[in-house]
Protein backbone atom coordinates (compact mmCIF):
# COMPACT_ATOMS: atom_id res chain seq x y z
CA UNK A 1 0.00 0.00 0.00
CA UNK A 2 2.51 2.83 -1.27
CA UNK A 3 2.65 6.24 -3.00
CA UNK A 4 5.90 7.84 -4.23
CA UNK A 5 7.05 11.19 -2.87
CA UNK A 6 10.18 12.88 -1.58
CA UNK A 7 9.34 12.56 2.12
CA UNK A 8 9.90 9.63 4.48
CA UNK A 9 6.36 8.38 3.87
CA UNK A 10 6.42 8.01 0.07
CA UNK A 11 5.12 4.90 -1.64
CA UNK A 12 3.31 4.28 -1.95
CA UNK A 13 -17.82 -12.57 -3.84
CA UNK A 14 -20.55 -14.11 -2.13
CA UNK A 15 -21.48 -13.80 1.53
CA UNK A 16 -20.61 -16.85 3.59
CA UNK A 17 -22.34 -18.27 6.61
CA UNK A 18 -20.88 -17.59 10.04
CA UNK A 19 -18.15 -20.01 11.05
CA UNK A 20 -16.98 -21.17 14.46
CA UNK A 21 -13.74 -19.34 15.14
CA UNK A 22 -10.97 -20.83 17.27
CA UNK A 23 -9.59 -19.01 20.28
CA UNK A 24 -6.92 -16.34 19.75
CA UNK A 25 -3.39 -16.70 21.01
CA UNK A 26 -1.92 -14.42 23.68
CA UNK A 27 1.52 -12.94 23.19
CA UNK A 28 3.06 -11.04 26.08
CA UNK A 29 5.12 -7.93 25.37
CA UNK A 30 8.13 -6.54 27.18
CA UNK A 31 11.27 -4.61 26.34
CA UNK A 32 12.75 -1.16 26.14
CA UNK A 33 12.39 0.96 22.98
CA UNK A 34 15.52 1.86 21.11
CA UNK A 35 16.93 5.36 21.36
CA UNK A 36 15.13 7.96 19.22
CA UNK A 37 16.33 8.36 15.66
CA UNK A 38 16.27 11.84 14.15
CA UNK A 39 15.62 10.31 10.74
CA UNK A 40 12.33 8.71 11.77
CA UNK A 41 11.19 10.73 14.77
CA UNK A 42 10.31 14.38 14.96
CA UNK A 43 12.20 16.61 17.45
CA UNK A 44 11.43 15.56 21.04
CA UNK A 45 9.26 12.67 19.81
CA UNK A 46 9.52 9.44 21.80
CA UNK A 47 9.93 6.09 20.03
CA UNK A 48 6.70 4.13 19.62
CA UNK A 49 5.85 2.05 22.70
CA UNK A 50 5.90 -1.72 22.94
CA UNK A 51 2.40 -3.15 23.22
CA UNK A 52 0.90 -6.36 24.54
CA UNK A 53 -0.72 -8.23 21.65
CA UNK A 54 -3.38 -10.92 21.35
CA UNK A 55 -2.99 -12.25 17.84
CA UNK A 56 -5.71 -13.99 15.82
CA UNK A 57 -5.56 -17.64 14.77
CA UNK A 58 -5.02 -18.64 11.15
CA UNK A 59 -7.76 -17.21 8.94
CA UNK A 60 -8.55 -16.10 5.42
CA UNK A 61 -10.59 -12.92 5.11
CA UNK A 62 -12.32 -12.32 1.79
CA UNK A 63 -13.01 -8.77 0.66
CA UNK A 64 -14.81 -6.77 -1.95
CA UNK A 65 -12.12 -4.61 -3.55
CA UNK A 66 -12.97 -1.11 -4.71
CA UNK A 67 -10.94 1.03 -7.08
CA UNK A 68 -12.77 4.14 -8.24
CA UNK A 69 -15.96 2.93 -9.94
CA UNK A 70 -14.56 -0.58 -10.38
CA UNK A 71 -15.31 -3.53 -8.11
CA UNK A 72 -13.40 -6.74 -7.63
CA UNK A 73 -12.41 -9.26 -4.99
CA UNK A 74 -9.46 -10.21 -2.87
CA UNK A 75 -8.32 -12.11 0.17
CA UNK A 76 -6.05 -11.65 3.15
CA UNK A 77 -4.42 -14.93 4.24
CA UNK A 78 -2.99 -14.96 7.78
CA UNK A 79 -0.95 -18.01 8.79
CA UNK A 80 0.82 -18.00 12.18
CA UNK A 81 2.82 -21.15 12.89
CA UNK A 82 4.88 -21.52 16.02
CA UNK A 83 7.22 -18.55 16.26
CA UNK A 84 6.84 -17.51 12.61
CA UNK A 85 4.07 -16.19 10.38
CA UNK A 86 3.17 -15.61 6.77
CA UNK A 87 0.67 -13.04 5.55
CA UNK A 88 -0.51 -12.40 1.99
CA UNK A 89 -2.94 -10.00 0.34
CA UNK A 90 -4.15 -10.21 -3.24
CA UNK A 91 -6.63 -7.75 -4.75
CA UNK A 92 -8.18 -8.10 -8.20
CA UNK A 93 -10.34 -5.73 -10.27
CA UNK A 94 -11.81 -6.47 -13.71
CA UNK A 95 -9.60 -9.53 -14.16
CA UNK A 96 -6.44 -7.58 -13.31
CA UNK A 97 -4.36 -8.23 -10.21
CA UNK A 98 -4.28 -4.74 -8.77
CA UNK A 99 -2.09 -5.54 -5.78
CA UNK A 100 -0.12 -8.51 -4.46
CA UNK A 101 1.71 -8.19 -1.14
CA UNK A 102 3.31 -10.64 1.27
CA UNK A 103 4.90 -10.33 4.68
CA UNK A 104 6.93 -13.06 6.35
CA UNK A 105 8.56 -12.90 9.73
CA UNK A 106 8.69 -13.91 13.36
CA UNK A 107 6.28 -13.82 16.29
CA UNK A 108 7.45 -12.72 19.71
CA UNK A 109 7.08 -10.27 22.54
CA UNK A 110 6.34 -7.40 20.17
CA UNK A 111 3.72 -9.32 18.18
CA UNK A 112 4.67 -9.42 14.49
CA UNK A 113 8.32 -8.88 13.63
CA UNK A 114 8.56 -8.73 9.81
CA UNK A 115 11.66 -10.08 8.09
CA UNK A 116 10.75 -9.53 4.42
CA UNK A 117 7.95 -7.59 2.75
CA UNK A 118 7.17 -7.93 -0.97
CA UNK A 119 4.96 -5.48 -2.85
CA UNK A 120 3.85 -5.85 -6.45
CA UNK A 121 1.43 -3.47 -8.16
CA UNK A 122 -0.33 -3.87 -11.50
CA UNK A 123 2.18 -3.51 -14.36
CA UNK A 124 5.10 -2.98 -11.95
CA UNK A 125 7.84 -5.31 -10.83
CA UNK A 126 7.89 -6.52 -7.24
CA UNK A 127 9.96 -4.62 -4.70
CA UNK A 128 11.01 -5.63 -1.20
CA UNK A 129 11.78 -4.26 2.24
CA UNK A 130 14.15 -6.25 4.47
CA UNK A 131 14.00 -5.95 8.26
CA UNK A 132 17.57 -6.77 9.25
CA UNK A 133 17.51 -7.17 13.01
CA UNK A 134 21.13 -8.25 13.26
CA UNK A 135 22.13 -4.93 11.70
CA UNK A 136 19.35 -2.87 13.32
CA UNK A 137 18.10 -1.41 10.05
CA UNK A 138 15.51 -1.63 7.28
CA UNK A 139 16.88 -1.91 3.74
CA UNK A 140 15.26 -2.16 0.32
CA UNK A 141 15.71 -4.11 -2.91
CA UNK A 142 15.51 -0.93 -5.00
CA UNK A 143 16.66 2.36 -3.44
CA UNK A 144 19.81 2.47 -1.32
CA UNK A 145 17.83 4.15 1.48
CA UNK A 146 18.23 2.70 4.96
CA UNK A 147 16.18 3.33 8.10
CA UNK A 148 16.82 2.36 11.73
CA UNK A 149 14.82 -0.68 12.79
CA UNK A 150 12.94 0.41 15.91
CA UNK A 151 11.13 -2.18 18.07
CA UNK A 152 7.61 -2.92 16.87
CA UNK A 153 8.25 -1.74 13.28
CA UNK A 154 5.83 -3.11 10.68
CA UNK A 155 5.44 -3.18 6.92
CA UNK A 156 2.50 -1.91 4.87
CA UNK A 157 0.72 -5.23 5.16
CA UNK A 158 1.68 -6.59 8.59
CA UNK A 159 0.46 -3.42 10.32
CA UNK A 160 -3.13 -4.57 9.71
CA UNK A 161 -2.70 -7.71 11.83
CA UNK A 162 -0.45 -5.97 14.36
CA UNK A 163 -3.08 -3.26 14.83
CA UNK A 164 -5.71 -5.97 15.42
CA UNK A 165 -3.45 -7.77 17.90
CA UNK A 166 -2.74 -4.60 19.86
CA UNK A 167 -6.43 -3.66 19.96
CA UNK A 168 -7.36 -7.14 21.19
CA UNK A 169 -4.57 -7.09 23.77
CA UNK A 170 -5.60 -3.86 25.47
CA UNK A 171 -9.29 -2.78 25.45
CA UNK A 172 -8.28 0.61 26.88
CA UNK A 173 -6.96 1.46 23.42
CA UNK A 174 -10.47 1.11 21.95
CA UNK A 175 -11.72 4.27 23.66
CA UNK A 176 -12.25 7.43 21.60
CA UNK A 177 -9.07 9.50 21.57
CA UNK A 178 -6.69 6.62 22.33
CA UNK A 179 -3.72 6.14 20.00
CA UNK A 180 -1.72 3.20 18.71
CA UNK A 181 1.68 4.17 17.32
CA UNK A 182 4.17 2.18 15.23
CA UNK A 183 6.78 2.60 12.52
CA UNK A 184 5.50 1.39 9.14
CA UNK A 185 7.80 0.76 6.15
CA UNK A 186 6.87 0.25 2.52
CA UNK A 187 8.91 -1.42 -0.22
CA UNK A 188 10.10 1.67 -2.09
CA UNK A 189 12.41 3.26 0.43
CA UNK A 190 9.73 4.73 2.69
CA UNK A 191 9.33 4.45 6.46
CA UNK A 192 7.71 6.71 9.03
CA UNK A 193 5.77 6.77 12.27
CA UNK A 194 2.09 5.96 11.86
CA UNK A 195 -0.19 7.13 14.67
CA UNK A 196 -3.66 5.57 14.63
CA UNK A 197 -6.29 7.60 16.50
CA UNK A 198 -9.39 5.83 17.80
CA UNK A 199 -12.70 7.46 16.83
CA UNK A 200 -14.77 4.95 18.79
CA UNK A 201 -17.63 2.66 17.74
CA UNK A 202 -19.13 2.86 14.25
CA UNK A 203 -21.64 0.53 12.59
CA UNK A 204 -20.90 -0.48 9.00
CA UNK A 205 -22.59 -2.75 6.47
CA UNK A 206 -20.46 -5.54 4.97
CA UNK A 207 -20.87 -8.72 2.97
CA UNK A 208 -21.20 -10.66 6.25
CA UNK A 209 -23.88 -8.30 7.57
CA UNK A 210 -23.83 -5.42 10.03
CA UNK A 211 -20.53 -5.02 11.88
CA UNK A 212 -20.23 -3.05 15.10
CA UNK A 213 -16.71 -1.86 14.41
CA UNK A 214 -14.15 0.34 16.15
CA UNK A 215 -12.82 2.99 13.79
CA UNK A 216 -9.19 4.16 13.69
CA UNK A 217 -7.70 6.82 11.44
CA UNK A 218 -4.11 7.57 10.53
CA UNK A 219 -3.69 11.33 10.27
CA UNK A 220 -1.15 12.77 7.84
CA UNK A 221 2.07 14.13 9.35
CA UNK A 222 3.26 15.71 6.09
CA UNK A 223 2.08 16.55 2.59
CA UNK A 224 3.27 13.22 1.23
CA UNK A 225 1.78 10.95 3.88
CA UNK A 226 -0.62 8.11 3.22
CA UNK A 227 -3.82 8.47 5.24
CA UNK A 228 -5.82 5.51 6.45
CA UNK A 229 -9.23 4.63 7.82
CA UNK A 230 -9.48 1.21 9.47
CA UNK A 231 -12.66 -0.31 10.91
CA UNK A 232 -11.68 -3.12 13.31
CA UNK A 233 -14.18 -5.93 13.92
CA UNK A 234 -14.22 -7.10 17.58
CA UNK A 235 -16.29 -10.16 16.58
CA UNK A 236 -13.47 -11.33 14.29
CA UNK A 237 -10.37 -10.78 16.42
CA UNK A 238 -10.34 -7.04 15.61
CA UNK A 239 -9.20 -7.73 12.06
CA UNK A 240 -10.31 -5.11 9.52
CA UNK A 241 -13.93 -5.23 8.36
CA UNK A 242 -13.15 -2.22 6.16
CA UNK A 243 -9.84 -0.58 5.32
CA UNK A 244 -9.16 2.41 3.08
CA UNK A 245 -5.72 3.89 2.36
CA UNK A 246 -5.36 7.10 0.36
CA UNK A 247 -2.30 8.70 -1.21
CA UNK A 248 -1.31 12.35 -0.97
CA UNK A 249 -3.75 13.36 -3.73
CA UNK A 250 -6.65 11.73 -1.87
CA UNK A 251 -6.98 8.89 -4.38
CA UNK A 252 -7.69 5.46 -2.91
CA UNK A 253 -4.72 3.07 -2.98
CA UNK A 254 -6.60 0.19 -1.39
CA UNK A 255 -10.27 -0.09 -0.38
CA UNK A 256 -11.31 -3.40 1.19
CA UNK A 257 -14.78 -4.31 2.52
CA UNK A 258 -15.25 -7.64 4.32
CA UNK A 259 -17.17 -10.22 2.28
CA UNK A 260 -16.43 -13.54 4.01
CA UNK A 261 -14.32 -15.38 6.58
CA UNK A 262 -12.80 -18.85 6.25
CA UNK A 263 -10.98 -20.72 8.97
CA UNK A 264 -7.62 -22.02 7.78
CA UNK A 265 -7.12 -25.74 7.19
CA UNK A 266 -5.39 -27.55 10.07
N, C-alpha and C positions, 0 to 999 in steps of 0.2 A: 504494500500500500504506500507508493512514493511519488513525489513531484519534484523536478529539478529546480534548483535555485541557488544563489550564492551563499546563503546562510547555512548554519549548522543543521537546519531541519529541512533540507532540500529533499528531492525524491528519496521526490516521490510524487412443479410437480404436484403431486397429489398429496392431500392430507392423510396422515396415517393415524391409526388408533393409538391411544395412550399405551405405553409399555411400562412394565415394572422395572424400575431403575435400581441398580445395586447401590449399596452404601458408599459414600465418598471416603477418601483416605485422608487422614490427618497428617500434616507435615509440620513439625515444630520449627520455629525460626529463632536463631540467635546469632550474635556476631556484632562487630563494630564496623561502621561504614569507613571506607577509605577516606583519606584526606581530600578536601575539596580540590577540584581541578579548575583552573581559570578558563580552560578551553570548553568546558561543558557547563559550568555553573556561573551564574551571574555574581557580581560583587556581593560579598557577605551572605551568599546563599549556601545553606547547609546541603550536604549530600542527601539523596533520598534515603528514607529510613528503611530498615529491614522489617518485613511484616511476617506475621504468622499466616500460613496458608492452609486451606483445606481443599485439596485438589479433587476434581471430579474423576470418576472411573472412566474406563474406555467407552467412547461413544462416537457415533457419527451424527452430526447435525446437518439436515438438508435445508437449503434456503432457496427462496425466490431471489434472483439476482436482478437488480435494476440498473440500467445505464441509460440515462436520458429517457426517451420514450420507449426504449427497448426493454424486453423482459426475457429472462432466461432462468437457468437453475445452477445450483452448485452444492458443494458439500464441504464440511469441515470435519476431518477425521483426526480424532485425538486418541493416541495409543500410549499410555504410560505402561512401563514394564520394569518392575524392580526399581533400580536407581537410574533408569534412563527413560526417555520419551521420544516419540515421533509425532509430528503434527503436520497436517497437509490441508491446504485450501485450494479448491479448483472452482472457478466461476466461468460459466459459458453463457453467451448471448447470441442468438440467431445462428447457431451452429459454429460459432467462433469461440475458442478458448480465450477469454478476456484476461484471465489472471490465473497463474499457477504459482503457489508459494509452498515452501516446506521449511520446517524448523526441527532440528534434531539436537538433543542435548541431554543434560543430566537433571536428576531430581535430588533436592537436598533441603537444607535448612532454609534456603531463600525461596523455595518453590522451584520454578523452572530456571535452569541455568543453560541458556542456549550455547551450543558449540558451533553450529553452522546454519546459516539462513540462506535459502535460495529464492530468488524472485525472478519470474519470467512473465513479461507482459506480451499482449498480442503483437506480433510482428517485431519483437525485440528478442535479443539473445538473453539467456539467463545470466544473472549476476549474483554474487555471494558476499555475505558478511561473515567473518570468522571471529569468534570470541575466544581469544587466546589467553586463557587464565594463567598459564605458566609465565607469560610475558606481561600480563596485566594490561592488555590492550585489545582493541577491536580493529581489525584490518579488513581490507576489501579486495575482491578479485580484479576490480577495475582500477579506480583511482588509488593513488599512493597515500591517501589520507589515512591517518591513524587517530584513534580516540582512546582515552584511558578507560579501562574496563572497571567501572564502579560496581560494588555489590548490588545484586538485584536487577542488573541491566537486562533488557529484553530486546527482541527484534520486532519487526512490524507485523508479525503473525503471532508469536508467542505471547505478546502482551494481552491478547484477548483471554487466554486461559489463565494467565497470571492474575489479571484483574478479577476474574471470577473466583480464583482461589483465595485472593486477599479478602474479597467481599464476604465469602463464605466463612473465612477464618475469624473475622471480627465484625459482628453486627453493628458495632458503634460507628463503623465507617459507612453505614447505609442511611445515615441521618442527613437531612438537607444541610448543606454547607460543609460537610466533611470532605477531605481530599485524600486521594491515593496518588503517590508520586513515584515515578520510576524513570530511568533513562531508557529510551527506545532508539534503536538503530535500524536503518534501512540497509539496502544492498548497494547503494550508489554513492557511498562516502558520507552519508548523513547520520548524525546522532545528536540527540538533545534531550533535555528533561521534559517529560510529559506529566502535567499535573491534571488529574481527573477530578472534577468538582461534582459532588453529588447534588442533584436537584430534587431528590426524593421520589416518592411513588408516582407512577404514571401508567395508566391502562392503555394497552395497544392491542390491535387486532392482527392476528397472524394466521398462517395456514393450519395451526394446531388449535385455533380458537383464541379466546380472550386471554391475554397474559397480564398479570398484575406485576409490572416490572419496576425496577429501580433505575432511574435514568442518571447517567454520568455524562459530562461534557468535558472535552479537552479544549481549553481556551488557547488562542494563539498568543505566543510570546513575541513574535516578530512578524514582519510582512510576509515572510516566506513559509510560515508554519502551516502544517496540516492541522485542520480542526477535526474534531470527532464528536459524534453523539453515539452513546452506547446504552442500550436498554438491557439490563441484566435480568435474568429470569430466575427468581428464587426457587421455583418449582423444579428447575432443571439445573441445579448446582450453580446457579448464578451465571451460567454461560449466556452469551448474547442471544436474545430473541430478535433484536434488530440492531444493526450497526451501520453507521454512515460515516465515511471519511471524505473530507473535501480538501482540494488543493487551494493554493493561495488565491486563485481566481474565483473560488466558490463552486467550481465544478465538482461533481461527485466522482471520486476515485473508485470507491467500493460502496455499494448499498445492498445489504443482505437482510432479508426478512424470513424468519423461521417458518419452515414448511413441513418439517417432520423430524423425528428423532428415532434412531435405531441403536439398540445396544450392540456393542461389538461382540463378535464371535469369541468364545473362550479360547 
